Amino acid sequence: MRSLLYGEEMYILAQTLTAFQKAQTSASIVAIQVPPFPQEPLLRPVTWKVLANLRRVVEDVQFVNRSISRSARSLALNRALGELTKILNQADTLPQAEQGLIIDIAETWKESLLQITGEVGEISITKPVINPYVVGDPVQNHLFVGREDVIRQLEELWVMGHQLQSIVLYGHRRMGKTSILLNAGNCLGSQIQLAYVNLLSLGDSPQGVGEVLMAICDEISQTVKFPPPSDADLLNLPYRTFERYLKQVEVNLDGGLIIALDEFEKIEDLIEAKKIPIDFMGFLRGLVQMSSKIAFAFAGLHTLEEMTADYFQPFFASVIPIHVGFQERAATRQILANPGNEDFLLDYIPEALDEIYALTYGQPYLVQLLGFQLVRRYNDFVFEQGRSRDPVFTVEDVEAVINDPEFFKRGRYYFDGVWGQAARGAEGQQAIVRVLAPYPEGLSLDALAQSTGMNDADLQEALNTLKRHDVVEEIQGSWRIMVELFRRWVLQQ
């Protein structure tokens, strides 16, 4: 029958129902491998909707089986039982052919899950929930979630290769570059050390390039436990003194050293302000190529392509570019639902997690901000106002948070950063963003040209820049703003 119209759908339907019916215990529910569901249009849409609910039950029971948090297990189990109860309460709406089978599955699963409620236990929230979300500051240790693709690249370049490779991490503000650098050390093993330098701490650097190298030497010294050169030597003969120091460090290294220079656009600012000379970039290039045991990690806003202009040209052939973009949907859900706290007592319905991803596109800062505000709202509602509610966030909770005018004020560090970056580089970026803001679905290239009055070449250059910076995307000929919350912020300006 699979070759007939809707035959493949009915085959998968039979497979799925068979797998569900065979599962008689919680352990066998955990072991279910749910086949991929067929694509629309469907012959049995109502049945597939119920099967999707049963698939969620499987996912919740699997979570109960692997989670170490009593509160998280209890919430997942209660959610699964609630889903099964809802299916049974609405059983009369099921198609007659599958009705009895689905009722039998739901009743069997509910009975098996009720048998494990005692060992999982119930939870009771008696005091304000400690907020596990981190807004603005780098995320470290067990709170650092996702970015497996970037970490994997760093391992290949720093752990698996024959020599250390210098890299550039690039992406717009609040995308998580600092968190990646601070957590990269966890994947390096004991033989490779990482010295982290935040270049924003340099300020105006009135002492020039010597002061810059002084800050880098201090961090290297703390990391490798090798005394830095004197301040006087660095100020009087900066390049030669620093180069000699690195060679001394190299001799004393048992393994390798990564020198991570964060907020690298600060160097460009100091060069433009004539605080440090243009030849500083050439000097850095020489350092990058100096040793197989020492590598640099530069992190900043600009893509490698943009950094090859003018005095950034020396880096073109010397470093590997790594783009830091948005978090994947799965990582976003993990950050929210399991934020590194074994005793996190709150939960989300799946639709709320989907809504947050739709609003943020997985932008790490905004995801953390939304989670932070949701916990604050819960604590205020229950413990300040003394009102009762379920410890589960819904789509309505998410909407209430983002409709509060304070939310966009608190998120201004991200919004202002993206808006400010759109003022640099190709002309017309901010004009394009303003024109796109009223249109969630986007506009065609012709409509953009007409609304902005830009010629084709300038318009395409500005769009390409915005696309590289993860501000806009093109889908089937329409250009749209990627982050829904940023689009709404622009509308308010």
N, C-alpha and C positions, 0 to 999 in steps of 0.2 A: 504493500500500500504506500510505501514511502515515495514512490514516483508519481502518485496521484496528487491532485490539488488538495492542499492542506495535509497530505499524507505524512510529510516530515514532522509537522507540528503534532499530529496525533501520536506518532511514534515516540517523540520526546515526552509527550504527556504521559504515555503509558510507562515509559522508563522512570519518570519522576515519581509518579504515584506508587509504582512498585518499590522503589527505593525507600519512600516514606513509610509504606505499609510494613515493610520488613523490619523497620526499626521499632523494637518493643520496649527498650530500656533507654535510660539516659546515656549510657555508654555507647549504645548502637546509634543513637541520634547524633552523637559527637562524630561518629565515623562516617556519616553520610557524605558522599561526594555528589553534590547537586549538579546535574547536567546543565550546560548553558541553555537558557531559555530561548525560544525562537523569536524572530523579529516580526514586527507588525507588517501587514494586517494579519489578525488572528481569527480563527474560526471560533475559539472558546475564550474570549477575553475575560469573562467573569471568573472562569476557573483559573486562569493564569494569575489573576489578581490575588485569589486566595492562596495559590501555590507560592506566590511571592511572599505572602505573610508567613507561610510555613517555612520558607527559606530563611526568613529573619529569625524564626524560632530556632532553627538549626544553628545559625550564627551566634545567637545569644547563648545557647547551651554549650557550644564550643568555647565561647568566652568564659563561661562559668568554669569549664574544665581546666582552662590554662591560666586563669587569673590567680594572683596571690593575694589580692585585696578582698577582704571579707565584704566590705561595703559594695565594691564594684560587682562582685559575684551575686550578692543579694539583689541588687538593682536589675542586673541582667536576667536573673531567674524570674523575678516579679514581672519584668517586661514580657518574657516568653509566656508565662502563665496568662498574662493579660491578653496577649495576642490569641492564644488558644481559646480563651473564654469568649472573645469577640467573634471568632469564627463559629463557635457553637451557638452563640446567641443569634447569629444571622444565617443559620444553616438553611432556613426555608427559602433563601434567595439563591441558593446554589442550583446549577443545572441538574435535572433529575438523574442523568446518567452517572454523574460523579458524586452526587450528594451523599449517598450512604457510605461510600468509600472514604470521603474526606471527613465525615463525622466520626467514623471509626478511627481514623488516624489521629484526629484532634483529641478524642477521648482517651485513647491509649497513651498519647504523649503527655497529656495533662496528668493522668494518674501516675506515670513514671516520674514526672518532675515533682509532683507533690511529695513523693517518697524521699526526695533529697533535700527538701526545704529545711529539715531539721539540722542537717550537717552544714548547710550553707549559712543558715541563720538569718534573722531579721535585723534591720538597723533602725536606730532611732537618733534623730539629730536634736540634741539638747542644748547646743551652744553654737554661736556663729561659726560658719565654715571658714577655715583658713584658706585664703585665696592663693591658689598654686600658680596662677598665670603671671608671667613676667612681661611688663610693658616698658619698652624703651631700652632696658639694660640687656646686655648679652645673656643668652640662655646657656647654662653650663651643666655638665655632668648628666644626671638621670633625667633632667628636664629637656635636654637636647634630643629632639626627635626628627626623623626624616633626614634628608640630604644624603641618602645612601649613595646616590650617583656621584656627588662631588667627593665624598670621603673615599669612594672607590678609586676615583681618578688620582687623588692624593696618595693613596697607598701604592698605586702603580708607579707613580713618579718618584716617590720618596722611600718606599720600602722594598719593592720588587726589582727595581732597576739596578744597574751596576754603578751608577753615580746619581747624585741628587740633582734634580732638575728644577730650575727656577720657574715660577708661575705668576700669572696675574689673575686674581679673582675680581670679576667686575659685575656690576648690577646696580640698580638704583638704591637710594637710601632705604634703610630699615628692611632690607631684604635678607639679612642674616649673615653677611660676610664676616663680621666680627665674631659671631657665635661659632662659625665654621673654623676660623683660625684658632680660637681659644680651645676648641674641642678636638682639633686635629691631632694634638699631642697624644690623645688616647689611642690613636691607631698606629703610632709610630714605633712602638716597642721601646725597649730600654736603651737601644743603641743610638737613637736619633733624638736630639733635643730641639725644642722650639723656643726661640726668644721673641716675645711679642712686644712690639713698639707701636703705641698709638701716636701718630704724628700730630694730632690735634693738640697734644700737650705741649707742643713747641711754642705756641703763641706766636708772637711777632719775630722771635729769634733775633734780637738786636745784635748778638755776637756773631751772626752769620752762619756759614757752613760748619764752623767749628762747634757751635752750639748744637746743631743738628746731629753731628757725629758723636757728640758727647752723650746725647740722650740714647743713641743706639748702643754705644759702648756700655753704658750703665746697665741696660737690659741684658746684653750679652754676658756681661760679667756676673750678674745675678743668676743667670741660667747655667753657665758652665763653671762657675766658681773659680774664675781666673781674673785677677785684678786688672782694672782698666788703666789706660794711660792717664797721665796727669792732665788736668784741665788746661794748664798752660801750654803743654805740647800740642793738644788738639786745637787750641785757638791760634797758636803761632804757625804751625805746620800741619793743617788738618788732614790733607789727603795722604801724605806720606806716613803720618803717625797712625792713622786708622788702618792703612794697608798693612803696616808692620804688625799692628795689634792682631788683625785677622790671621796673619801667618803664624803668629805665636799661638793663637787659639787653636788653629788647625793642627799644629804639632802636638798639642796637649789633648786633642779630642780622641776618645776611644772609638767613637762612631762618627755620626754626622751632626750638622747643625743647620736648622732652618731659621733664617732671620725674617720675621714677618713684620712688614711695614704697612700698618693699617691707615686708612684715610689718606691714601697716597696723593690725592689731588692737592693736599696741603703743600707738597713740594712744588707743584706748578704755581700755586698762589705765591709762595716765597720767591720763586724765580721771577714772576711777573712784577712783584713788588721790589725787585732788585735787592732782596735780602741775601740771596745766595746766587752764585754765578750760573750761567747757562751750562757751563762745562761740567757741572755736578752730575748731569745725566750720563755724560760720557764716562765719568769716573765710576759711576754705579755699574755701567755696562762692563767695565774692566773687572769689577769685583765679581759680577755674576759669572764671568768666564774664568775666574782665577783658580777655583778649586773644585774638585769633584766631591769633596767632603762638606762643602758649605754651599747652600742655595738660598735664594731669596723668594719670599712670597709677598707680592705687592697687591694690596686690596684697595679698590676705589670705585668711583662712579663711571669712569670712562671705559669704553671698550678698547681693545687693543688697536683696532683700526684707527680710532680717533687719537690714540696716544702716539701713533707713528708720525704725526705731523710735527714739524719744527724740531725742537730739541728732544722730543720723545722718540724720534726715529731710531736711535741706537738700540732700543729694546725689541725692534721688530723681529730680528732673527735670534734673539737670545732667551725668550721666555715663552711658556705655553699658556695660552689664554683659557680660562675656565669661567663659563657664564654661570652666575648665580641668579636663577629665576624664581618663579613661584613654586610653592610646595605642591606636591601631588595631592589629589583628593584624599587618598588613604592616609597620608601623613597628617593632613589637616584634621581628619576625624580622630586620629590617635592623639594629637596634641590636645584636642578639646575633651574627648571622652576619658582619656587616661593620662592626665598631665603629670606623670612622674610621682604622684603622691598616692601611696598605697591606701591611705585612709580618706581619699577624696570621696565625699558622700553624695555628690550630686551626679545627675545623669542627663542625657539628651535623648529625645526621640529622634529617630533617623531623619525625619523631615527637617528638624531644626539644624542638624549637621549639614544637610544638603543646602539649606537656605544660607547658612554662614559661608559655605564654599562659594555659592552663587554670588554673594555680596562681596567677597574678598578675593576671589580667584586664587585662594591659597596664599595671599600675601602675609608673611609671618607676623609682622607687627600688628596688622589689623585683626588677625585671628586671635592673638593673645589679648588685644584690647577688648574685643567682643567677649571673650571668655571672662576676663577680669570684671567687666561691667555686669555680666550676668550674675556672677557670684555676689557682687556688691548689692545688686537688686534683690536677690534672694534673701540675703542677710537682713537688709533693710525691711523687707516685707514681713519676714517671720519674726525677727527679734527686736526690731525697732517699733514696728507698727503692731506687733503681736497678732498677726493674722496667720491663718493656716493655709498651706498649699502643699502639693506634691513636690518631692525633691527631684523633679525631672523638668528640664527646660523644653519648651515648645516653640513653634514658629512664632506664636504670639509674644513670647518673652523676647525673642530676637528682635522683632519689630518694635517692641516697646523701647528697647535699648537704643536702637539706631534712630528712632524718632525723637529721642530726648536731645534737645539742642546741645547739651553738654558733651555728647558723644563726639561730635565733629570738632568741638573745641579741644577735647583731649587728644584727638587724633591729628591735630594740626602739624605736629612734627613730621609726620609722614606726608600729609597733603601738601604742606608748604615746600617740603624737599623735592617732591616730584614736579610741582609747579615751577619752582625756581630752576630746576635743571632744564625744563623746557624752554627757559629763556636763554640758554646757552647753546652755542653751535648753530645749526641751520636756522635761518630766519623763518618765522611764521608758525613755529610749533604751538605756541600758546593760542594763536588765532585759530588753528585747526581744532585744538581741544575745546575751545569755547563753542565753535560751530557744531561739534559732535555731541556736546553735552546734552542737548534736549532730545537726542535720538538714541535710545538704548539699543536698537537694532542696527544702528550705523547708517552711513550714507555712502553713495557711490562716489567714485573719483570725479565724475562730471559734476555731481551736486556739490562736492567739496570745492572744486575749482570755481564754480559759480558763486558760492557763498563767501569764499575767502578772497576772491579776486586775484589769486596767485596764478602765475604761469605754470605750465606743466612741469618744467624742470625743477623750479623751486618747490612746488607742491610735493613732488615725488621725493626730493631730498629731505624735506622736513618730515614726511611720513616715514621714510626709512629710518631716520634718527629716532623718532618716537617709537617705532617698532623695536629697534635695537634696545631701547631703554625700557621695554615692557610697559609702555603706556597705551599703545593701540595695537590692534590686530586686524588682519583682513580675512573675512570669511565670505566666500562665494561672491567676491566683487564688492562687498560692503566693508567700509572701515568703521570700527567701533572702539570705544574706550574699554579696556580690558577689565579694570576693577570698577565694579558697580558703585561702590562707596565713593571712590574718587570722582566718578561721573556726577554723583549727587552733590558732592562738595563743590565742584566747579559751578554747578547750577546756582548754588547759594551765594557765589561771589559777585 
